[in-house]
Amino acid sequence: MSDETTPICSAKGCRTAAVWVLAWNNPKIHTPERRKTWIACEEHREHLSQFLGVRGFLKDVVPLADWESAGNA
């Protein structure tokens, strides 16, 4: 269950609370240091990681709590 402040998984149609951050960038349009993010629930972490990884976009996968505590939120 989630409320309005709970981050929700980026997978299409998923309404589960996110627990992972997938940091990525598209080198054709982003500078090397730029990081876009998708957030994922446990179930969709691997699928979204593979989607980004196959394209060479995936840079890092970290727990959401660690990402937020590092000041990236």
C-alpha positions in Angstrom: 0.0 0.0 0.0 1.2 3.5 -0.7 0.2 7.1 0.0 0.8 10.3 -2.0 4.4 10.7 -0.7 5.5 7.1 -1.4 7.6 6.8 -4.6 5.9 4.4 -7.0 7.7 2.0 -9.4 8.4 3.4 -12.9 7.3 0.1 -14.6 4.3 0.6 -16.8 1.1 -0.1 -14.8 2.9 -0.9 -11.5 1.5 0.9 -8.4 3.9 -0.8 -6.0 6.2 1.3 -3.7 9.7 1.7 -5.2 12.7 0.5 -3.3 15.5 0.8 -5.9 16.9 3.7 -8.0 18.2 3.0 -11.5 20.5 5.8 -12.5 21.1 6.1 -16.2 22.0 8.4 -19.1 21.7 8.4 -22.8 25.2 9.3 -24.1 23.7 10.6 -27.4 21.8 13.4 -25.6 23.2 13.7 -22.1 26.5 14.9 -20.8 28.6 12.1 -19.2 27.9 13.3 -15.6 24.1 13.7 -16.1 22.0 11.1 -14.3 18.3 10.4 -15.1 16.5 8.1 -12.7 13.9 5.4 -12.8 12.6 3.9 -9.6 11.7 0.3 -9.2 9.9 -2.1 -6.9 11.7 -5.4 -6.1 9.7 -7.2 -8.8 10.6 -4.8 -11.6 14.2 -4.0 -10.7 15.8 -6.6 -12.9 13.5 -6.0 -15.9 14.1 -2.2 -15.9 17.8 -2.8 -15.4 18.0 -5.1 -18.4 16.0 -2.6 -20.5 18.5 0.2 -19.7 21.5 -2.1 -19.8 20.9 -3.5 -23.3 20.9 0.1 -24.6 24.1 0.9 -22.7 22.3 3.5 -20.5 22.4 1.9 -17.1 25.0 3.5 -14.8 24.1 2.4 -11.3 21.4 0.6 -9.2 21.2 1.5 -5.6 18.6 1.1 -2.8 16.2 4.1 -2.7 17.1 4.8 0.9 20.8 5.1 0.1 20.1 7.3 -2.8 18.0 9.7 -0.7 20.5 9.7 2.2 23.2 10.7 -0.2 21.2 13.8 -1.1 20.2 12.7 -4.6 16.5 12.9 -4.1 
